Amino acid sequence: MNNESTPLTLGESRVRKSFNPSGFKRVHKVKEGAALLIDLLQAYKNDFVSTYYDSPAPPENAGEVLRLISLAQTAIEEGCIWPVKQ
């Protein structure tokens, strides 16, 4: 887990990685995996935006790409809840 001096990643904060009152290892593993996926998608989104920012001709579907990445991140965040629910 993160120590207090290391800021949480977007994924870690969205899944509340450090919140595990039961102390179950499986809860930690599920949240860790979900956080990693959210962070990977955020890196993809950032790369996409930096590639086409100020581009004279961004892809026609640029908005849709960003929307779909956001939907995927939200679905992962939501999906993380159910396997750890006690």
KEMARTOR-894370 format. One line per 8 residues: their letters; for each residue y, z negated, x negated of C-alpha. Coordinates in pm, 1 decimal, decimal comma. Example, Ala and Ser with C-alpha at 12.3 -4.5 7.8 and 13.67 -1.06 7.14 Angstrom:
% KEMARTOR-894370
as = -450,0/-780,0/-1230,0; -106,0/-714,0/-1367,0
//
This chain:
% KEMARTOR-894370
mnnestpl = 0,0/0,0/0,0; 361,5/28,5/-98,8; 530,7/-261,2/-264,9; 875,4/-362,0/-145,8; 1060,0/-168,4/-416,9; 902,9/165,7/-321,7; 1058,5/326,2/-14,6; 818,8/443,6/254,0
tlgesrvr = 757,7/812,9/294,7; 833,2/974,9/628,4; 463,6/967,9/718,7; 417,2/605,0/616,9; 713,4/494,3/825,5; 606,3/699,1/1129,5; 254,7/552,8/1137,6; 379,2/206,1/1039,6
ksfnpsgf = 133,3/205,8/753,5; 187,4/-158,4/658,6; 130,3/-285,4/1015,8; -232,9/-392,1/1028,2; -262,4/-743,8/1172,6; -641,6/-714,7/1197,2; -669,3/-633,5/827,1; -939,4/-372,0/893,9
krvhkvke = -991,5/-122,4/614,8; -1056,5/157,7/863,7; -710,8/106,6/1015,8; -555,1/138,7/671,2; -757,2/453,5/596,2; -666,5/624,2/924,5; -299,1/545,4/880,5; -307,5/653,0/516,2
gaallidl = -462,5/989,9/607,0; -222,5/1047,9/896,1; 75,3/960,8/675,6; -43,7/1206,0/412,0; -72,4/1488,0/667,7; 273,3/1416,8/807,5; 416,5/1419,2/454,9; 240,2/1745,7/367,0
lqaykndf = 383,5/1909,9/677,8; 729,2/1775,4/593,6; 703,7/1930,0/246,6; 604,1/2260,1/409,6; 903,3/2235,2/644,8; 1138,9/2155,8/355,2; 1005,8/2449,7/151,7; 1044,1/2683,0/447,5
vstyydsp = 1402,1/2572,1/509,8; 1502,5/2590,4/142,9; 1354,1/2940,1/114,5; 1549,0/3079,0/408,4; 1863,5/2863,7/408,7; 2166,8/3090,9/385,6; 1934,7/3389,9/391,2; 2101,5/3698,1/535,0
appenage = 1784,7/3776,0/729,0; 1568,3/3470,6/799,0; 1235,5/3539,8/968,4; 1266,7/3615,0/1335,9; 1029,6/3327,5/1412,5; 1196,9/3067,0/1184,0; 1285,2/2835,0/1470,8; 933,5/2858,6/1609,9
vlrlisla = 780,1/2775,2/1271,2; 991,3/2460,9/1243,8; 915,7/2364,6/1604,1; 541,8/2399,8/1548,8; 550,9/2190,1/1233,0; 738,4/1918,4/1422,0; 486,1/1931,0/1706,6; 201,0/1897,8/1457,9
qtaieegc = 365,0/1595,8/1297,1; 413,3/1432,0/1635,8; 51,8/1501,6/1736,6; -74,9/1343,4/1414,2; 146,5/1040,0/1470,5; 18,3/1005,0/1827,0; -342,0/1070,4/1725,4; -325,5/796,6/1465,7
iwpvkq = -277,4/536,9/1738,3; -608,4/578,4/1921,1; -869,6/525,0/1648,4; -701,6/202,1/1533,2; -641,2/54,4/1879,2; -838,5/-266,0/1916,9
//
